[in-house]
Amino acid sequence: MANVQLTSEQLVKAYRSVCSIRKFGERVHKEFTIGQIRGFVHLYASTHRGHCHSIEEGAES
């Protein structure tokens, strides 16, 4: 694996992205738990979170 160097700006952007993804997952879990979302909610399997791609591309979280 290559040693990748990130700028401060890139690190801040990555951190904000991770926080948005986490916040979204927590909100979905809460909404599902209280019955606001019907059906089945699958937030993640292992370390993969399918909604991450949409959020990373700019979808509202």
N, C-alpha and C positions, 0 to 999 in steps of 0.2 A: 504494500500500500504506500502511495506517495505521501510525502510530508507536504501538506497544503498550508500555505500561509494566507491568512485572511486579514484584510484591513479592519480597522476599528468600525468603519461604516458597515462593512459586510457582517461583522459579528453582531452589531446592534440590529441589523435587518433580520438576521437569522434568529436572534433571541426573540424579537417581536413576533416573528412568524410562529415560533414554537409556543409562545404564550397565547397567541390567538387560537391556535389549534387546540391547545389544552383547555382554554376557556370554552370553546365551542363544545368539546366533548363533555365537559362538566355540565354545561347547560342542557345538552340533549339528555344526559343521564337523569338530571333533576326533572326535566319536563316529562320524561317517560315514567319515572317513578311516581309522580303525582297524577298521572293519567292524562296529561295534556297531549301526548303523542300516542296514537293507537298503533296496534300491530307489534312488530318486532323491531327492536333496535340493536344493531350489532356495531358497537363503537370501535372495536379493534380486535384483531386476532394477532396474538404474539406482539410484535413491535410495529405491525403495519396498521395504519389508520387510513382507510380509504378516502375519508373526507379531507384529508390533508392536502391532496393535490388541488382540489377546488379552492380551498382557502388560500393556499400559496399563490394561486393564479389570480387572486383578487376577489373571490366571491365574498359577499357580506357574511360575517360570522356572528 
